[in-house]
Amino acid sequence: MNKDEMYDALKKQFDELNNAVNEVQSRVSSAAKNAGNMAGGGLEKLKEKRDAAAEKLEEIKKAGASTWETLKAGTEAGIKSLQEELKKATSALDSKYFHSDDSDKK
């Protein structure tokens, strides 16, 4: 796989994850009244992972033909870290902690 193909593949993964981060951000805003500050803290960590992955991706884009290969592992690791953090955030949002419990209001 050459540099451009690798960049395109990683960029596609990143774009999908970035869209998912934006969805989580929207859900966190809605859940914040039920979850308090924990929701915001998790969102900040997720954004940090996204920003780090974006920086690594940009490094590949700017890299010369002889150096991009050395950046590949770090970029892949950054995207994997973002995927893992996104999974945690999504799981937390789907948990009972982030949803109001109507049974308590009876």
KOLLO-772601 format. One record per residue: z, x, y of N, C-alpha, C in turn; residue number from 1. Coordinates in steps of 0.001 Angstrom, whole numbers, plus 500000, padded with zeros to 6 digits. Each point is the difference from the previous one (the first is absolute). Layout:
N
ATOM      nZ      nX      nY     caZ     caX     caY      cZ      cX      cY    k
ATOM       Z       X       Y       Z       X       Y       Z       X       Y  NUM
...
END
This chain:
106
ATOM      nZ      nX      nY     caZ     caX     caY      cZ      cX      cY    k
ATOM  500000  500853  498830  500000  499147  501170  500000  500901  501236    1
ATOM  499101  499740  500910  499962  500817  501210  500951  499442  501062    2
ATOM  500095  500691  501102  500937  499642  501068  499758  498581  500510    3
ATOM  498765  499663  500294  499707  498673  500556  500336  498888  499012    4
ATOM  499706  500204  498742  500321  499008  498985  501515  499842  499853    5
ATOM  500701  501143  500015  501463  499955  499895  500586  499283  501217    6
ATOM  499514  500334  501171  500493  499352  501219  499769  498491  499921    7
ATOM  498791  499599  499622  499684  498566  499921  500909  499278  499010    8
ATOM  500255  500622  498842  500861  499383  498991  501434  499871  500515    9
ATOM  500507  501060  500599  501365  499957  500525  500102  499066  501199   10
ATOM  498977  499961  500824  499986  499116  501173  500029  498546  499553   11
ATOM  499263  499680  498954  499988  498631  499484  501400  499610  499515   12
ATOM  500650  500891  499250  501370  499740  499543  500927  499812  501189   13
ATOM  499877  500902  500974  500867  499926  501171  499790  498689  500751   14
ATOM  498751  499597  500195  499729  498759  500733  500628  498793  499307   15
ATOM  499912  499960  498682  500623  498914  499250  501514  500015  500175   16
ATOM  500588  501188  499929  501450  500117  500179  500410  499661  501427   17
ATOM  499203  500419  500960  500296  499703  501396  499996  498487  500237   18
ATOM  499043  499303  499425  499977  498540  500107  501246  499391  499376   19
ATOM  500423  500547  498877  501210  499508  499343  501238  500276  500854   20
ATOM  500055  501166  500646  501118  500317  500902  500050  498982  501136   21
ATOM  498845  499673  500551  499964  499006  501073  500496  498644  499528   22
ATOM  499676  499631  498764  500487  498748  499425  501518  500046  499841   23
ATOM  500509  501135  499521  501454  500154  499857  500665  499887  501362   24
ATOM  499406  500616  501007  500560  499943  501350  500106  498545  500465   25
ATOM  498991  499226  499735  500022  498593  500369  501093  499249  499248   26
ATOM  500117  500293  498707  501026  499342  499191  501400  500425  500421   27
ATOM  500162  501274  500368  501308  500488  500443  500417  499278  501275   28
ATOM  499048  499806  500901  500318  499288  501241  500532  498603  499693   29
ATOM  499380  499341  499044  500445  498659  499616  501341  500035  499282   30
ATOM  500199  501035  499195  501219  500087  499193  501181  500586  500764   31
ATOM  499749  500617  501131  501049  500726  500718  501210  499129  500317   32
ATOM  499766  498752  500313  501146  499140  500317  500888  499758  498785   33
ATOM  499433  500121  498797  500789  499834  498779  500550  501319  499476   34
ATOM  499324  501095  500322  500352  501274  499385  500708  500955  500942   35
ATOM  500071  499687  501254  500666  500877  500953  499258  501308  500184   36
ATOM  500709  501050  500323  499403  501285  500327  499372  500710  498820   37
ATOM  500365  499670  498777  499451  500672  498836  498478  499875  499956   38
ATOM  499490  498845  500370  498553  499783  499986  499305  500951  500957   39
ATOM  500515  500147  501191  499396  500890  500976  500038  501452  499567   40
ATOM  501102  500446  499391  500116  501383  499542  498999  500318  498906   41
ATOM  499816  499081  499076  499020  500196  498936  498596  500049  500548   42
ATOM  499734  499199  501010  498685  499992  500621  499720  501325  500701   43
ATOM  500997  500556  500654  499803  501288  500683  499664  501101  498995   44
ATOM  500680  500005  498873  499720  501002  498975  498579  499840  499471   45
ATOM  499588  498757  499801  498652  499716  499528  498961  500470  501014   46
ATOM  500249  499761  501270  499073  500449  501050  499920  501530  500044   47
ATOM  501139  500671  499809  500008  501463  499979  499130  500528  498866   48
ATOM  500102  499384  498828  499178  500407  498854  498522  499756  500295   49
ATOM  499695  498869  500615  498615  499688  500353  499457  501021  500986   50
ATOM  500778  500324  501011  499561  500966  501009  499789  501386  499391   51
ATOM  500886  500390  499087  499855  501303  499334  498730  500037  499160   52
ATOM  499717  498908  499284  498780  499943  499190  498764  500033  500889   53
ATOM  500055  499333  501134  498865  499998  500934  499741  501406  500537   54
ATOM  501065  500744  500295  499842  501376  500484  499346  500879  498939   55
ATOM  500442  499866  498757  499410  500789  498909  498529  499648  499820   56
ATOM  499683  498750  500092  498619  499555  499864  499140  500585  501111   57
ATOM  500528  500023  501200  499271  500570  501140  499787  501502  499822   58
ATOM  500969  500668  499383  499842  501440  499737  498816  500261  499079   59
ATOM  499833  499153  498994  498849  500159  499100  498710  499781  500774   60
ATOM  499994  498988  500837  498792  499687  500770  499579  501184  500865   61
ATOM  500971  500674  500579  499713  501109  500915  499820  501341  499290   62
ATOM  500372  500076  498741  499991  501271  499274  498583  500511  499764   63
ATOM  499901  501296  499985  498732  500625  499672  499734  499932  498511   64
ATOM  498783  500337  499627  499583  499914  498602  500877  500845  499082   65
ATOM  500513  501101  500492  500781  500894  499147  501490  499649  499947   66
ATOM  500487  499132  500871  501440  499723  500039  500395  498595  499585   67
ATOM  499081  499076  499946  500386  498616  499724  500632  499845  498624   68
ATOM  499559  500791  499045  500507  499904  498637  501510  500263  499953   69
ATOM  500479  500917  500852  501435  500302  500022  500811  498855  500604   70
ATOM  499363  499160  500802  500694  498876  500627  500038  498764  499101   71
ATOM  499160  499997  498992  499837  498836  499133  501325  499565  499367   72
ATOM  500734  500919  499402  501244  499649  499300  501028  499401  500953   73
ATOM  500135  500586  501173  500961  499476  500971  499639  498602  500473   74
ATOM  498713  499768  500166  499551  498681  500440  500225  498967  498906   75
ATOM  499667  500363  498779  500231  499088  498881  501482  499699  499845   76
ATOM  500834  501009  500175  501451  499802  499908  500494  499082  501114   77
ATOM  499451  500166  501197  500384  499144  501120  499629  498547  499758   78
ATOM  498834  499769  499432  499572  498639  499705  500853  499409  498880   79
ATOM  500337  500816  499002  500856  499513  498915  501383  499638  500538   80
ATOM  500530  500822  500896  501301  499724  500604  499955  498685  500782   81
ATOM  498907  499782  500721  499828  498750  500737  499937  498816  499040   82
ATOM  499289  500152  498892  499931  498930  499003  501383  499658  499467   83
ATOM  500797  501022  499702  501340  499775  499462  500898  499311  501020   84
ATOM  499931  500436  501247  500817  499391  501050  499573  498564  500248   85
ATOM  498706  499747  499937  499483  498647  500164  500483  499098  498876   86
ATOM  500019  500523  498800  500490  499227  498846  501475  499637  500205   87
ATOM  500798  500967  500474  501422  499722  500260  500152  498920  501060   88
ATOM  499228  500127  501076  500107  499037  501099  499593  498606  499547   89
ATOM  498939  499925  499240  499528  498712  499509  501021  499375  499063   90
ATOM  500581  500816  499129  501030  499495  499087  501208  499490  500776   91
ATOM  500382  500735  501026  501144  499580  500809  499707  498689  500712   92
ATOM  498790  499860  500498  499646  498766  500692  499942  498807  499047   93
ATOM  499649  500271  498755  499926  498929  499015  501364  499652  499406   94
ATOM  500985  500850  500268  501327  499754  499437  500697  498852  500721   95
ATOM  500997  499480  499370  500769  498893  500579  500648  500410  501317   96
ATOM  500307  501284  500165  500674  500478  501204  499225  499655  501262   97
ATOM  498679  499969  499903  499171  499785  501170  499565  498557  500174   98
ATOM  500509  499106  499183  499636  498603  500121  501248  499181  500268   99
ATOM  499839  498998  500823  501157  499123  500238  500242  499178  498743  100
ATOM  501232  499722  499754  500381  499241  498813  500430  498612  500452  101
ATOM  499117  499047  499811  500277  498633  500436  501187  499375  499276  102
ATOM  500349  500505  498821  501115  499424  499255  501334  500254  500700  103
ATOM  500061  501051  500846  501230  500265  500732  500237  499001  501122  104
ATOM  498965  499285  500404  500096  499081  501132  500463  498621  499584  105
ATOM  500118  499749  498707  500389  498676  499513  501486  499788  500081  106
END
